[in-house]
C-alpha cells in the first residue's frame, strides 16, 4: 500500500500591514471638514454675475495698466494694509524712485524706508527690499513666475504669490484677499456668522478660470465687486474667520515706534541723531496729544527694538537709519 506524501504546508497568511497613522492636518480635516456653502456654487452663473458687477464698479488704477510683475508685486504689498487712496497718493513717487526691481535692490534700507513713510507697517518696506535683492541675486533680476520661487522670497505669502501670477502672468490660483472674501461670503454664505478660509479656498479655486482665460480680469472683477459690497451692505468680511479689526494707532506703541523711526530717517545723510533728539521729538508729540512723556529709558527701549528688527543701528552716541552696514559692523567688532 502506497503511502501518500504529506501535503505541503500552506504558507502562513501575511499579516496585514498597519496603515500609517494619518497626519495631524489630515486628522483635523477629517474631524472638521470645510463647511459647505449655504448657496451652492454654480460656476458659470456665478462668473457671469461677478463679471457684470465688476464691470459696473470698475476702478481704473495705475497698477492695472501694466503686466510688469515687479510693479504688480509692489501694488500687492502696498495694498495689503493700506487703503487705495493712500497708495494712489504715493504710487507715482515710488515708481519714479524705484522703477525696476534692480533699482530697488540697489537702494539701501534707509532710502527704502524713507520712501515708504506714510504707508504704515514699515516691516513691509524692509521685506520689499530684501525680496528685491533676492530676485536680483537668485534670478538675475527677472521676476519668477513659478509659485514655489515666489513663496521663497522674503515677505511673499500665498495670496501675494497668487496675485503676482494672476495679474502679471494670467495664471490660475487661489487669490484669497479681503475683497475676494467679501464676494464669496456675500454670495455663498449669506447668513453664516463665521466663515473660515478653509471653506472659501476650494470655492475660489473652483470659480477661477483656467490659466490664460482672463484670470487677471476675473480677479479684478472680484476686487471691484467686493469693494462695492463693503460700502453697500454690512461688510461681509467681518464674518470671515480671518478678519482682524485693526488696533487703534493714535497713542499706541506702534505710533511711538513710527515717530522714533521718522526722527532717525530725518537725519542728514551721513549723520545720525542722539537719544535725546529722539526723546525730544517723541515727547513733543505726546505733550501735544495730552499724554504723559516717556522717560529716556523708554525711548532707548524703542530704539533698541527698532534696531533689533533692522530699522536702525547705533554708532557711538548716534542712531542711523537702516541696517548696520557691513564695514560699520567690522569696525564695531574691533573696538
C-alpha positions, 0 to 999 in steps of 0.5 A: 500500500502506497503511502501518500506524501504529506501535503505541503504546508500552506504558507502562513497568511501575511499579516496585514500591514498597519496603515500609517497613522494619518497626519495631524492636518489630515486628522483635523480635516477629517474631524472638521471638514470645510463647511459647505456653502449655504448657496451652492456654487454654480460656476458659470452663473456665478462668473457671469454675475461677478463679471457684470458687477465688476464691470459696473464698479470698475476702478481704473488704477495705475497698477492695472495698466501694466503686466510688469510683475515687479510693479504688480508685486509692489501694488500687492504689498502696498495694498495689503494694509493700506487703503487705495487712496493712500497708495494712489497718493504715493504710487507715482513717487515710488515708481519714479524712485524705484522703477525696476526691481534692480533699482530697488535692490540697489537702494539701501534700507534707509532710502527704502524706508524713507520712501515708504513713510506714510504707508504704515507697517514699515516691516513691509518696506524692509521685506520689499527690499530684501525680496528685491535683492533676492530676485536680483541675486537668485534670478538675475533680476527677472521676476519668477513666475513659478509659485514655489520661487515666489513663496521663497522670497522674503515677505511673499505669502500665498495670496501675494504669490497668487496675485503676482501670477494672476495679474502679471502672468494670467495664471490660475490660483487661489487669490484669497484677499479681503475683497475676494472674501467679501464676494464669496461670503456675500454670495455663498454664505449669506447668513453664516456668522463665521466663515473660515478660509478653509471653506472659501479656498476650494470655492475660489479655486473652483470659480477661477478660470483656467490659466490664460482665460482672463484670470487677471480680469476675473480677479479684478472683477472680484476686487471691484465687486467686493469693494462695492459690497463693503460700502453697500451692505454690512461688510461681509468680511467681518464674518470671515474667520480671518478678519482682524479689526485693526488696533487703534494707532493714535497713542499706541506703541506702534505710533511711538515706534513710527515717530522714533523711526521718522526722527532717525530717517530725518537725519542728514545723510551721513549723520545720525541723531542722539537719544535725546533728539529722539526723546525730544521729538517723541515727547513733543508729540505726546505733550501735544496729544495730552499724554504723559512723556516717556522717560529716556529709558523708554525711548532707548527701549524703542530704539533698541527694538527698532534696531533689533528688527533692522530699522536702525543701528547705533554708532557711538552716541548716534542712531542711523537709519537702516541696517548696520552696514557691513564695514560699520559692523567690522569696525564695531567688532574691533573696538 
